[in-house]
Each structure stands twice: as C-alpha cells, then as structure tokens.
C-alpha cells in the first residue's frame, strides 16, 4: 500500500488516490468495469463466489453490486486496515450486505483459503508498483486451482515499459491451453493492461 492516500473530489465524485495513481472510483473503476464487461455483466451477475484481492476504497465491489447486480458472496482481501476504515467512512463499503472484508496479505490468503471461486479479481498495487509474487508461476497456478470451471481471473496490471510487457506475456504461459483461455485488453487508461483468464 502507498504511504499516503487521499480522498478528493474529481468530476463531482469522491475518489481515492495515492501520489501517482488512482486507487478507487476514478480511472481504476473504469479499467475494472471494462474487464467485467468483457467477461459479460450477465455472466458476472450470476456468480456465487467472488474474490477481490486488493480492495482499496472498494470501487470494484460497488461496481459488482450496484452496477451489475451481483448478489453472490464477495470476499475482499486488503492488507491495510487503515484503508478499509477510509473505505467504510467515505464510500460506505461496510453497507454492502454480501461483502466480507478480510485484513490479510493477498499471497497468504490465497495459500490458505479452501474456498473455490467463480471470479477472482486481482488489483494489488503499492502506488504504481506491483508485488513480484503476483506474476510468479506458483501464485498463478494457485489462482487457477481456486477457480471453478468456467470461472474467470480478472487481473489489472500496469505496463510502463517493455519489461512489463514481457512480464505479462510470460504470465499468460502459466495458464496452458486447453485448460485455460487467456486474453488481454491492452492500453486501458494509457498504462493498464487487463488480463482475463477463463478456466475451461
């Protein structure tokens, strides 16, 4: 998590930002909403178990429940308890009845959980940096294992240079055909690339 986050008004709504990037309710919400639309809102609305790694202000949880009408169980994992206090106070995250927030490290949670999911949203940043473990084969394979058949991983990544592009290409190899189908939505909001993995 970034050292400093702030809640500010932008275009008539509250947003949550760090020094260099939007954490919730701005460009980030548009990025994840585009990914969810690519999967299909009707499909997402019927999902029973959803895991969100990296909650921040909870904008994707609000998108799932308010915009898409998802009534399944949503588990949000966030390492920073202070940001959840901000999410509750400014964005009413604790008012979402079908959402449970777990304060934990995303890596640790994924190792421990016994639950399987229809959708896993990965949105873990420290400002503009992404932890290396997100791209490791072991972690990717664990996410694939936790997915139900016909489930999806929606992974929001930041690509600032060729090294990041190569990292994302390598990531896709962790989900082999014919068990998985992978696609990407490149250059969303300039520097985001959304990776979508479907378990077949």
MIDOSE-1310 file (N, C-alpha, C; in nm, 2 decimals, decimal comma, always signed):
residues 200
xxxx	+0,08/-0,12/+0,00/+0,00/+0,00/+0,00/+0,09/+0,12/+0,00; +0,04/+0,23/-0,06/+0,12/+0,35/-0,06/+0,12/+0,42/+0,08; +0,23/+0,49/+0,10/+0,24/+0,56/+0,23/+0,13/+0,66/+0,25; +0,09/+0,74/+0,14/+0,00/+0,84/+0,16/-0,12/+0,82/+0,06
xxxx	-0,24/+0,82/+0,11/-0,35/+0,81/+0,02/-0,44/+0,93/+0,06; -0,52/+0,98/-0,04/-0,61/+1,09/+0,00/-0,74/+1,07/-0,08; -0,84/+1,12/-0,01/-0,98/+1,12/-0,07/-1,00/+1,26/-0,12; -1,03/+1,28/-0,25/-1,06/+1,41/-0,30/-1,18/+1,40/-0,39
xxxx	-1,23/+1,52/-0,43/-1,34/+1,53/-0,53/-1,28/+1,53/-0,67; -1,33/+1,46/-0,76/-1,30/+1,46/-0,90/-1,42/+1,44/-0,98; -1,45/+1,54/-1,07/-1,57/+1,52/-1,16/-1,69/+1,50/-1,08; -1,71/+1,56/-0,97/-1,83/+1,55/-0,89/-1,85/+1,43/-0,80
xxxx	-1,74/+1,35/-0,79/-1,75/+1,23/-0,70/-1,62/+1,22/-0,62; -1,63/+1,15/-0,51/-1,51/+1,12/-0,43/-1,43/+1,01/-0,49; -1,29/+1,04/-0,49/-1,20/+0,93/-0,55/-1,09/+0,91/-0,44; -1,03/+0,80/-0,45/-0,92/+0,76/-0,36/-0,79/+0,75/-0,44
xxxx	-0,69/+0,84/-0,41/-0,57/+0,84/-0,49/-0,45/+0,83/-0,40; -0,34/+0,77/-0,46/-0,21/+0,78/-0,40/-0,13/+0,89/-0,47; +0,00/+0,91/-0,44/+0,07/+1,02/-0,50/+0,07/+1,01/-0,66; +0,08/+0,89/-0,71/+0,09/+0,87/-0,86/-0,02/+0,80/-0,93
xxxx	-0,11/+0,75/-0,86/-0,21/+0,67/-0,93/-0,35/+0,67/-0,85; -0,45/+0,63/-0,93/-0,59/+0,62/-0,87/-0,61/+0,49/-0,81; -0,66/+0,48/-0,69/-0,68/+0,36/-0,62/-0,83/+0,31/-0,63; -0,92/+0,41/-0,63/-1,06/+0,37/-0,64/-1,14/+0,48/-0,69
xxxx	-1,25/+0,45/-0,76/-1,35/+0,54/-0,80/-1,31/+0,64/-0,90; -1,21/+0,62/-0,98/-1,16/+0,71/-1,09/-1,13/+0,62/-1,21; -1,01/+0,64/-1,26/-0,97/+0,56/-1,38/-0,97/+0,41/-1,35; -0,93/+0,38/-1,22/-0,93/+0,23/-1,18/-1,06/+0,17/-1,20
xxxx	-1,17/+0,24/-1,16/-1,30/+0,18/-1,17/-1,34/+0,16/-1,31; -1,30/+0,25/-1,40/-1,33/+0,23/-1,54/-1,25/+0,11/-1,60; -1,13/+0,09/-1,56/-1,05/-0,02/-1,60/-1,11/-0,15/-1,57; -1,15/-0,17/-1,44/-1,20/-0,30/-1,40/-1,34/-0,32/-1,45
xxxx	-1,42/-0,21/-1,47/-1,55/-0,22/-1,53/-1,55/-0,27/-1,67; -1,45/-0,22/-1,74/-1,42/-0,27/-1,88/-1,39/-0,42/-1,88; -1,31/-0,46/-1,79/-1,28/-0,60/-1,78/-1,40/-0,69/-1,75; -1,48/-0,64/-1,66/-1,61/-0,71/-1,62/-1,70/-0,71/-1,74
xxxx	-1,71/-0,61/-1,82/-1,80/-0,60/-1,93/-1,75/-0,70/-2,04; -1,62/-0,72/-2,05/-1,56/-0,81/-2,14/-1,59/-0,95/-2,11; -1,60/-0,98/-1,98/-1,64/-1,12/-1,93/-1,79/-1,13/-1,96; -1,87/-1,02/-1,94/-2,01/-1,02/-1,96/-2,09/-1,00/-1,83
xxxx	-2,15/-0,88/-1,82/-2,22/-0,85/-1,70/-2,32/-0,95/-1,66; -2,40/-1,01/-1,76/-2,50/-1,11/-1,72/-2,44/-1,23/-1,66; -2,32/-1,27/-1,71/-2,25/-1,39/-1,65/-2,20/-1,36/-1,51; -2,14/-1,24/-1,49/-2,09/-1,19/-1,36/-2,20/-1,19/-1,26
xxxx	-2,32/-1,14/-1,30/-2,43/-1,12/-1,21/-2,47/-1,25/-1,15; -2,45/-1,36/-1,22/-2,50/-1,49/-1,16/-2,39/-1,56/-1,08; -2,27/-1,51/-1,07/-2,16/-1,57/-1,00/-2,19/-1,58/-0,85; -2,16/-1,70/-0,79/-2,19/-1,72/-0,65/-2,08/-1,68/-0,55
xxxx	-1,96/-1,70/-0,59/-1,84/-1,67/-0,51/-1,74/-1,59/-0,58; -1,71/-1,47/-0,53/-1,62/-1,38/-0,59/-1,51/-1,34/-0,49; -1,39/-1,34/-0,54/-1,27/-1,30/-0,45/-1,21/-1,17/-0,51; -1,19/-1,07/-0,43/-1,13/-0,94/-0,47/-1,00/-0,93/-0,39
xxxx	-0,88/-0,94/-0,46/-0,75/-0,92/-0,40/-0,71/-0,78/-0,42; -0,71/-0,70/-0,31/-0,68/-0,56/-0,32/-0,80/-0,48/-0,33; -0,86/-0,43/-0,21/-0,99/-0,37/-0,21/-0,98/-0,22/-0,22; -0,88/-0,16/-0,16/-0,87/-0,01/-0,15/-1,00/+0,05/-0,11
xxxx	-1,06/+0,14/-0,19/-1,18/+0,21/-0,15/-1,31/+0,12/-0,18; -1,29/+0,01/-0,25/-1,40/-0,08/-0,27/-1,48/-0,05/-0,40; -1,42/+0,03/-0,49/-1,50/+0,07/-0,61/-1,54/-0,05/-0,69; -1,46/-0,16/-0,71/-1,50/-0,27/-0,79/-1,61/-0,35/-0,72
xxxx	-1,61/-0,35/-0,59/-1,72/-0,41/-0,51/-1,85/-0,34/-0,54; -1,84/-0,21/-0,54/-1,96/-0,13/-0,57/-2,01/-0,15/-0,71; -1,91/-0,16/-0,81/-1,95/-0,19/-0,95/-2,02/-0,33/-0,95; -1,97/-0,43/-0,88/-2,03/-0,56/-0,89/-2,17/-0,56/-0,83
xxxx	-2,19/-0,49/-0,72/-2,32/-0,50/-0,65/-2,42/-0,40/-0,71; -2,38/-0,27/-0,73/-2,47/-0,17/-0,77/-2,49/-0,17/-0,92; -2,38/-0,18/-1,00/-2,40/-0,17/-1,15/-2,44/-0,30/-1,22; -2,38/-0,41/-1,16/-2,40/-0,54/-1,23/-2,51/-0,62/-1,16
xxxx	-2,54/-0,58/-1,03/-2,65/-0,65/-0,96/-2,61/-0,79/-0,91; -2,48/-0,80/-0,87/-2,43/-0,93/-0,82/-2,47/-0,95/-0,68; -2,54/-1,06/-0,65/-2,58/-1,09/-0,52/-2,51/-1,21/-0,45; -2,41/-1,26/-0,52/-2,33/-1,37/-0,46/-2,24/-1,32/-0,35
xxxx	-2,17/-1,41/-0,29/-2,07/-1,38/-0,18/-1,95/-1,31/-0,24; -1,91/-1,20/-0,19/-1,79/-1,13/-0,23/-1,70/-1,12/-0,11; -1,58/-1,18/-0,12/-1,47/-1,17/-0,02/-1,37/-1,07/-0,07; -1,35/-0,97/+0,01/-1,24/-0,87/-0,03/-1,12/-0,89/+0,06
xxxx	-1,00/-0,90/+0,01/-0,88/-0,91/+0,09/-0,80/-0,79/+0,07; -0,77/-0,72/+0,18/-0,69/-0,60/+0,18/-0,59/-0,60/+0,30; -0,47/-0,57/+0,27/-0,36/-0,58/+0,37/-0,36/-0,46/+0,47; -0,42/-0,35/+0,42/-0,41/-0,23/+0,50/-0,54/-0,20/+0,58
xxxx	-0,54/-0,22/+0,71/-0,67/-0,19/+0,78/-0,71/-0,04/+0,78; -0,61/+0,05/+0,76/-0,65/+0,19/+0,76/-0,73/+0,23/+0,64; -0,69/+0,16/+0,53/-0,76/+0,20/+0,40/-0,91/+0,14/+0,40; -0,93/+0,04/+0,48/-1,07/-0,02/+0,49/-1,15/+0,08/+0,58
xxxx	-1,09/+0,14/+0,68/-1,16/+0,24/+0,76/-1,20/+0,36/+0,67; -1,11/+0,40/+0,58/-1,14/+0,51/+0,48/-1,25/+0,46/+0,39; -1,25/+0,34/+0,34/-1,35/+0,29/+0,25/-1,49/+0,28/+0,32; -1,49/+0,25/+0,45/-1,61/+0,24/+0,52/-1,67/+0,38/+0,54
xxxx	-1,58/+0,47/+0,59/-1,62/+0,61/+0,62/-1,67/+0,69/+0,50; -1,59/+0,69/+0,39/-1,62/+0,78/+0,28/-1,70/+0,71/+0,17; -1,69/+0,58/+0,16/-1,75/+0,51/+0,04/-1,86/+0,41/+0,08; -1,88/+0,39/+0,22/-1,99/+0,31/+0,26/-1,97/+0,16/+0,23
xxxx	-1,84/+0,12/+0,23/-1,81/-0,02/+0,19/-1,88/-0,12/+0,29; -1,89/-0,08/+0,42/-1,95/-0,17/+0,52/-2,10/-0,18/+0,51; -2,16/-0,10/+0,42/-2,30/-0,11/+0,39/-2,34/-0,21/+0,29; -2,24/-0,28/+0,23/-2,26/-0,38/+0,12/-2,29/-0,51/+0,19
xxxx	-2,41/-0,56/+0,19/-2,45/-0,68/+0,27/-2,38/-0,81/+0,23; -2,35/-0,83/+0,11/-2,30/-0,96/+0,06/-2,15/-0,96/+0,05; -2,08/-0,86/+0,12/-1,94/-0,85/+0,11/-1,87/-0,87/+0,25; -1,77/-0,95/+0,25/-1,69/-0,97/+0,37/-1,55/-0,93/+0,35
xxxx	-1,50/-0,84/+0,43/-1,36/-0,79/+0,42/-1,27/-0,87/+0,51; -1,16/-0,92/+0,46/-1,06/-0,99/+0,53/-0,93/-0,91/+0,53; -0,88/-0,87/+0,65/-0,75/-0,80/+0,65/-0,64/-0,90/+0,65; -0,57/-0,91/+0,54/-0,47/-1,02/+0,52/-0,38/-0,98/+0,40
xxxx	-0,27/-1,04/+0,39/-0,18/-1,03/+0,27/-0,24/-1,12/+0,16; -0,25/-1,07/+0,04/-0,32/-1,15/-0,07/-0,25/-1,28/-0,09; -0,12/-1,28/-0,09/-0,04/-1,41/-0,11/-0,08/-1,51/+0,00; -0,08/-1,47/+0,13/-0,11/-1,56/+0,24/-0,25/-1,61/+0,23
xxxx	-0,34/-1,52/+0,19/-0,49/-1,56/+0,18/-0,50/-1,67/+0,08; -0,44/-1,64/-0,04/-0,46/-1,74/-0,15/-0,40/-1,87/-0,11; -0,29/-1,88/-0,04/-0,24/-2,00/+0,01/-0,33/-2,08/+0,10; -0,40/-2,00/+0,19/-0,48/-2,06/+0,30/-0,62/-2,10/+0,26
xxxx	-0,68/-2,02/+0,17/-0,83/-2,04/+0,15/-0,86/-2,18/+0,10; -0,97/-2,23/+0,15/-1,02/-2,36/+0,10/-1,14/-2,34/+0,00; -1,18/-2,21/-0,01/-1,30/-2,18/-0,10/-1,25/-2,18/-0,24; -1,35/-2,21/-0,33/-1,32/-2,20/-0,48/-1,42/-2,09/-0,53
xxxx	-1,37/-2,02/-0,63/-1,44/-1,90/-0,68/-1,48/-1,90/-0,83; -1,58/-1,83/-0,86/-1,63/-1,81/-0,99/-1,55/-1,70/-1,06; -1,51/-1,60/-0,98/-1,44/-1,49/-1,03/-1,33/-1,44/-0,93; -1,21/-1,42/-0,97/-1,10/-1,37/-0,89/-1,05/-1,24/-0,95
xxxx	-1,07/-1,13/-0,88/-1,02/-1,00/-0,93/-0,89/-0,97/-0,86; -0,78/-0,95/-0,93/-0,65/-0,92/-0,88/-0,62/-0,77/-0,91; -0,61/-0,69/-0,80/-0,59/-0,55/-0,82/-0,50/-0,50/-0,71; -0,38/-0,55/-0,70/-0,29/-0,53/-0,59/-0,17/-0,43/-0,64
xxxx	-0,17/-0,31/-0,58/-0,07/-0,22/-0,61/-0,01/-0,15/-0,48; +0,12/-0,11/-0,49/+0,18/-0,02/-0,40/+0,21/+0,10/-0,48; +0,12/+0,20/-0,48/+0,13/+0,32/-0,57/+0,14/+0,26/-0,72; +0,24/+0,28/-0,79/+0,25/+0,23/-0,93/+0,32/+0,09/-0,94
xxxx	+0,37/+0,04/-0,82/+0,44/-0,08/-0,82/+0,35/-0,20/-0,79; +0,38/-0,31/-0,86/+0,30/-0,43/-0,83/+0,40/-0,54/-0,77; +0,36/-0,60/-0,66/+0,44/-0,70/-0,60/+0,48/-0,81/-0,70; +0,60/-0,86/-0,69/+0,65/-0,96/-0,78/+0,57/-1,09/-0,77
xxxx	+0,53/-1,13/-0,65/+0,46/-1,26/-0,63/+0,34/-1,27/-0,72; +0,28/-1,16/-0,76/+0,16/-1,17/-0,84/+0,18/-1,24/-0,98; +0,31/-1,23/-1,03/+0,34/-1,28/-1,16/+0,41/-1,42/-1,15; +0,44/-1,47/-1,03/+0,51/-1,59/-1,02/+0,42/-1,71/-1,06
xxxx	+0,48/-1,81/-1,12/+0,41/-1,93/-1,17/+0,33/-2,00/-1,06; +0,39/-2,01/-0,94/+0,33/-2,08/-0,83/+0,20/-2,01/-0,79; +0,20/-1,87/-0,78/+0,08/-1,80/-0,74/-0,02/-1,81/-0,85; +0,02/-1,80/-0,98/-0,08/-1,81/-1,09/-0,15/-1,94/-1,09
xxxx	-0,07/-2,05/-1,07/-0,12/-2,18/-1,07/-0,22/-2,20/-0,95; -0,19/-2,14/-0,84/-0,28/-2,15/-0,72/-0,41/-2,08/-0,75; -0,41/-1,96/-0,82/-0,53/-1,90/-0,86/-0,61/-1,98/-0,95; -0,54/-2,05/-1,05/-0,61/-2,13/-1,14/-0,67/-2,25/-1,07
xxxx	-0,61/-2,30/-0,97/-0,66/-2,41/-0,89/-0,79/-2,37/-0,82; -0,79/-2,25/-0,76/-0,90/-2,20/-0,68/-1,02/-2,16/-0,77; -1,01/-2,15/-0,90/-1,11/-2,12/-0,99/-1,21/-2,23/-1,01; -1,34/-2,21/-1,01/-1,43/-2,31/-1,05/-1,43/-2,32/-1,21
xxxx	-1,48/-2,43/-1,26/-1,49/-2,45/-1,40/-1,57/-2,34/-1,46; -1,53/-2,28/-1,57/-1,60/-2,17/-1,64/-1,58/-2,04/-1,56; -1,49/-2,04/-1,46/-1,47/-1,92/-1,38/-1,36/-1,83/-1,45; -1,34/-1,71/-1,40/-1,25/-1,61/-1,46/-1,16/-1,55/-1,35
xxxx	-1,04/-1,52/-1,40/-0,95/-1,43/-1,33/-0,95/-1,30/-1,41; -0,97/-1,19/-1,34/-0,96/-1,05/-1,40/-0,84/-0,99/-1,33; -0,73/-0,96/-1,40/-0,61/-0,92/-1,34/-0,57/-0,78/-1,40; -0,58/-0,68/-1,32/-0,54/-0,54/-1,36/-0,39/-0,52/-1,34
xxxx	-0,32/-0,50/-1,45/-0,17/-0,48/-1,44/-0,14/-0,34/-1,49; -0,02/-0,29/-1,46/+0,03/-0,17/-1,51/+0,15/-0,20/-1,59; +0,15/-0,15/-1,72/+0,26/-0,17/-1,81/+0,32/-0,03/-1,85; +0,44/-0,01/-1,79/+0,50/+0,12/-1,81/+0,62/+0,11/-1,90
xxxx	+0,67/-0,01/-1,93/+0,78/-0,03/-2,02/+0,78/-0,17/-2,09; +0,88/-0,19/-2,17/+0,89/-0,32/-2,24/+0,91/-0,44/-2,15; +0,98/-0,41/-2,04/+1,00/-0,52/-1,94/+0,86/-0,57/-1,88; +0,78/-0,47/-1,86/+0,64/-0,50/-1,80/+0,56/-0,58/-1,91
xxxx	+0,57/-0,54/-2,03/+0,50/-0,61/-2,14/+0,55/-0,75/-2,15; +0,68/-0,78/-2,14/+0,74/-0,91/-2,15/+0,69/-0,99/-2,03; +0,68/-0,93/-1,91/+0,64/-0,99/-1,79/+0,49/-1,04/-1,81; +0,41/-0,96/-1,87/+0,27/-1,00/-1,89/+0,26/-1,12/-1,99
xxxx	+0,34/-1,11/-2,09/+0,34/-1,22/-2,19/+0,38/-1,35/-2,12; +0,48/-1,35/-2,04/+0,52/-1,47/-1,97/+0,41/-1,52/-1,87; +0,34/-1,42/-1,81/+0,23/-1,46/-1,72/+0,13/-1,55/-1,78; +0,10/-1,51/-1,91/-0,01/-1,59/-1,98/+0,03/-1,74/-2,00
xxxx	+0,16/-1,76/-2,00/+0,21/-1,90/-2,02/+0,18/-1,99/-1,90; +0,15/-1,93/-1,78/+0,12/-2,01/-1,66/-0,02/-2,07/-1,67; -0,10/-2,03/-1,77/-0,23/-2,09/-1,79/-0,25/-2,16/-1,92; -0,20/-2,29/-1,92/-0,19/-2,36/-2,05/-0,32/-2,40/-2,11
xxxx	-0,33/-2,39/-2,25/-0,43/-2,45/-2,33/-0,42/-2,60/-2,31; -0,53/-2,68/-2,31/-0,67/-2,65/-2,33/-0,74/-2,62/-2,20; -0,67/-2,62/-2,09/-0,75/-2,60/-1,96/-0,79/-2,45/-1,94; -0,72/-2,36/-2,00/-0,75/-2,22/-1,98/-0,75/-2,15/-2,12
xxxx	-0,82/-2,04/-2,12/-0,82/-1,94/-2,24/-0,78/-1,81/-2,18; -0,69/-1,74/-2,24/-0,64/-1,61/-2,19/-0,66/-1,50/-2,30; -0,70/-1,38/-2,26/-0,70/-1,27/-2,35/-0,66/-1,15/-2,27; -0,62/-1,04/-2,34/-0,58/-0,92/-2,28/-0,65/-0,80/-2,34
xxxx	-0,67/-0,70/-2,26/-0,72/-0,57/-2,31/-0,61/-0,47/-2,29; -0,52/-0,44/-2,39/-0,41/-0,36/-2,37/-0,44/-0,21/-2,36; -0,35/-0,13/-2,30/-0,35/+0,01/-2,30/-0,48/+0,07/-2,26; -0,54/+0,03/-2,15/-0,66/+0,09/-2,09/-0,61/+0,20/-2,01
xxxx	-0,67/+0,32/-2,02/-0,63/+0,44/-1,94/-0,48/+0,46/-1,95; -0,43/+0,44/-2,07/-0,28/+0,46/-2,10/-0,19/+0,35/-2,06; -0,19/+0,32/-1,93/-0,08/+0,23/-1,88/-0,13/+0,10/-1,82; -0,26/+0,07/-1,82/-0,31/-0,05/-1,77/-0,33/-0,15/-1,88
xxxx	-0,30/-0,28/-1,84/-0,34/-0,39/-1,93/-0,42/-0,49/-1,85; -0,54/-0,52/-1,89/-0,62/-0,61/-1,82/-0,60/-0,75/-1,88; -0,57/-0,84/-1,79/-0,56/-0,98/-1,83/-0,68/-1,06/-1,79; -0,74/-1,13/-1,88/-0,86/-1,22/-1,84/-0,83/-1,36/-1,87
xxxx	-0,84/-1,45/-1,77/-0,81/-1,59/-1,78/-0,95/-1,66/-1,76; -0,98/-1,75/-1,84/-1,10/-1,83/-1,82/-1,06/-1,98/-1,81; -1,12/-2,04/-1,71/-1,10/-2,19/-1,68/-1,20/-2,27/-1,76; -1,15/-2,35/-1,85/-1,24/-2,42/-1,94/-1,28/-2,56/-1,88
